Structures are given as structure tokens and as C-alpha cells.
Amino acid sequence: MSSHSSKSNESDLKSIKSLLKQLAKDFQSFSYRQLDNEVQIKELKMTKEKGESSQKSKKICSHASSSQNYDSFWGRKS
């Protein structure tokens, strides 16, 4: 009976080692995807900030341009 128990323990040990290897692979894959997602989020935030900054610049330029047009329409000098 002890030989049966020993074989069972060896089988259990092999199963546990196999599960641990698979878990390690899955964890590495998860970690890589998480890092990749964080990089993508940072890139999207930077793109969004650049877009917002560009829109603000355009609004400021547009406002300044329309102010100049208004003044020139009424014969005023800016």
C-alpha cells in the first residue's frame, strides 16, 4: 500500500508542478498585457492633452483674428 501511496504522491507532485508552470506563464502574460495597456493609456492621455492644447490654441488664434477683423471693420487700429 505504501508503493501505491508513493506513486499517488509522485503523480500529485507532477500535477502541482505542471499547474505551477502554467500559472507562472499565465501570470507573465497577464503582467505583459497590463503593462501594454498602461502604455496605451498613457499614449491616449498624451494624445488627448495635445488635442485639447491644439484646440485651445486654435480658439485663441480664432478669437484674436476675429477681434482684428472687428477692429478693422470699424476703422480702429489694434
Residue, then its C-alpha position, 0 to 999 in steps of 0.5 A: m500500500s505504501s508503493h501505491s501511496s508513493k506513486s499517488n504522491e509522485s503523480d500529485l507532485k507532477s500535477i502541482k508542478s505542471l499547474l505551477k508552470q502554467l500559472a507562472k506563464d499565465f501570470q507573465s502574460f497577464s503582467y505583459r498585457q497590463l503593462d501594454n495597456e498602461v502604455q496605451i493609456k498613457e499614449l491616449k492621455m498624451t494624445k488627448e492633452k495635445g488635442e485639447s492644447s491644439q484646440k485651445s490654441k486654435k480658439i485663441c488664434s480664432h478669437a484674436s483674428s476675429s477681434q482684428n477683423y472687428d477692429s478693422f471693420w470699424g476703422r480702429k487700429s489694434 
